[in-house]
Amino acid sequence: MKEKFSEEDQKRESFSGVSINFLGALEIKNKKNKKIFQETIEKLKKTVLAYAQLVENMENAVGVNRFELSDDEYRGSVKNMDDIRVVHHETIINLLNLISRLSKNNKWRGLWGTVGTEFERKNLTEWAIEIADYLEKNKNV
């Protein structure tokens, strides 16, 4: 079933309103959860960086493997790489969901689109790549 997206959603180009700094500055519902929150932000940073590197490596490997492997080996290789990519993607979504549950204000969570939709997943992918680029350029963040 194809999702219908509003024109406004389809025109969205950047998710800079939800930066790592923004997430890190959220107020936490329960002071006891502050440590969990900070650990989750750090895990998110590491996972986003790993995801972006994985996507880049996958794009390179897919091009090279096409000429070096048999058709069956190539399909198996692409499937294995994609399975790993999906795990990283799901981890990012789960970490964002945890941050959302821990924070007092979680309205930002809907900025990527309706939670759980294909459109949201695509937008989260773009956001993760943007954030990874930002983190690479600003290593002290």
Order of alpha helices (4+ residues) and beta strands (2+ residues): alpha-alpha-alpha-alpha-alpha
